[in-house]
Amino acid sequence: MPGIDKLPIEETLEDSPQTRSLLGVFEEDATAISNYMNQLYQAMHRIYDAQNELSAATHLTSKLLKEYEKQRFPLGGDDEVMSSTLQQFSKVIDELSSCHAVLSTQLADAMMFPITQFKERDLKEILTLKEVFQIASNDHDAAINRYSRLSKKRENDKVKYEVTEDVYTSRKKQHQTMMHYFCALNTLQYKKKIALLEPLLGYMQAQISFFKMGSENLNEQLEEFLANIGTSVQNVRREMDSDVETMQQTIEDLEVASDPLYVPDPDPTKFPVNRNLTRKAGYLNARNKTGLVSSTWDRQFYFTQGGNLMSQARGDVAGGLAMDIDNCSVMAVDCEDRRYCFQITSFDGKKLWICTINNISKQIYLSENPEETAARVNQSALEAVTPSPSFQQRHESLRPAGGQSRPLTARTSSSGSLGSESTNLAALSLDSLVAPDTPIQFDIISPVCEDQPGQAKASGQGGSVFYSFGKEIWYSILHQLFIVRFLGSMEVKSDDHPDVVYETMRQILAARAIHNIFRMTESHLLVTCDCLKLIDPQTQVTRLTFPLPCVVLYATHQENKRLFGFVLRTSGGRSESNLSSVCYIFESNNEGEKICDSVGLAKQIALHAELDLEEQSRLIAASSRPNQASSEGQFVVLSSSQSEESDLGEEGKKRESEA
């Protein structure tokens, strides 16, 4: 007979979508078998009922024939020939009635009993195990969901122990139930053959036995065929018994071996992490944002396939592409409502809507050849998303032998745009910019920044404070927000050349790689004309504020446009000798150039605002001479002791007009 399809009991603990999909096929097969067996049972039951009715009718006929002679008919009741003939018929029919009774008994034992037992015991057992497995699977999913919602930051040992115990119990129950359910489904493949062949064999043997009572001329070929079927049934039964014994032993072995794996956090000393894997599969919770703040988590089966991350829902036959993980970045992140979270960022350059709207915002559509202009403007952006070697390898390649630094082009605070290659710093040593043993800070530390020379002052002479409405308008012009991730900061020796930023990038990335630091804090960087702010994306609370005058240098890496940094000049006191410079390095979503452009624009606006304030202060000082105050000036002079308004003389009006 052909081979028997089986469910893999060894894969029940993994509970992969492929296993669930194969389980669905076996369940459909079990349902089809149940429907077919119900119909066959009804047909065979009709045969059995008909045979019982035939046996009862034959027996009643024989009885009536025997009682013929006792009947008192008004006419012809004393016919002895008729009575003797009917008695002979009665004997023959009585013998036939006995044969039919034997046939009914044989049909009940050999035909109805096997199919009834299969229908009432085996099929119902499958349905019961299916319900128990479904309940166990739902309980396990609920336990895993409760465990995954445990906050790692706010751990409660008692709650964690209860949830972990619940995961252990539910996972063990699901695994054991699933193994027994698989065993029953595999056994069903044997039993369905027996349930079909055994009743038919019993039916045919009962019929042969019935006909043998009346005739010995039975077809020997049919007997041989039925004998062969009987032999096959016995072989299938022996094979089933042997396979059931093997599956039971496998279940016992897997229960013992899988017991430690029921715990969601295995002991790393007993089960060390394999860091050399290139393929991985398992269930993950993926976050889907449903609003600006709220988000939901969907649990799906994920697996790697080449350079792709695939996802597959439970019950699906095959998985689908989740994302291309070639040249992507991955980092561990903290979440309030999930444990062991990590973030995968892919830069594929296929953001058509963003690119199109960005081109329209630059008014490229007004040019004579919009597509050519857009290609020329976005050339640098296309290069930014091209996969490239690591920053450290590229930066080391820029350092020629002899310790001299190759001239670099970068964005600086003076212009905010790509500068030309410097020729006067060819002999500059990077070690003179950033000392190799300088401590690196991987967490954000609030800077201390005093008022720098040239910074706008709020106080004037003589106890008077000058407020310029024009400056407020200037400072409200720029308000741009970017998503950044903090890589680290360190004190630097110089702040007058972009090599400082590049060397800081190299040392911070090298330190992260050496110490296996992959965790980064994500923030929103707000660029205004007054300061730079790091804002918590969840709570909208300002984490750090960098005064714009303290930002003396900023640059983005030449080839990796996701990396940018700026130098903050700080001081511990009032004297110039206490000035120190700290370089902050960030990673963005390919927006390093945009951030540097924003900072440069903010500095230009702030500079114009200061110049405008100085010009307005000069005019106010000129117009506030004795007897020469303006009656309709746009600046208000507020003093700590008085507030006055005076009319301008002819000379004052003339000066105001000239101004």
Secondary structure, DSSP 8 states (H G I E B T S, - for coil): --------GGGTTTT-HHHHHHHHHHHHHHHHHHHHHHHHHHHHHHHHHHHHHHHHHHHHHHHHHHTTTT---SSSTT-HHHHHHHHHHHHHHHHHHHHHHHHHHHHIIIIIHHHHHIIIIIHHHHHHHHHHHHHHHHHHHHHHHHHHTS-STT--HHHHHHHHHHHHHHHHHHHHHHHHHHHHHHHHHHHHHHHHHHHHHHHHHHHHHHHHTT-S---HHHHHHHHHHHHHHHHHHHHHHHHHHHHHHHHHHHHHHHGGGGSSS--TTTS---TT-S--EEEEEEEEE-SSS-EEEEEEEEEEETTEEEEE-TT-SS-EEEEE-TT-EEEEE--SS-SSEEEEE---S--HHHHHHHHHHTTGGGSSSHHHHHHHHTHHHHHHTS----HHHHHHHTS-TTS-------B-TTTSSB----STTTT--GGGTS-TT---B-S---------TT---S--GGGEEEE-HHHHHHHTS-EEEEEEEEEEEEEES--SSTHHHHHHHHHHHHHHHHTT----EEEEEEEESSEEEEE-TTT--EEEEEEGGGEEEEEE-SS-TTEEEEEEEEESSSSGGGEEEEEEEEEESS-HHHHHHHHHHHHHHHHHHHHHHHHHHHHHHHHTSTT---SS-S-EEEESS--------HHHHHHHHH-
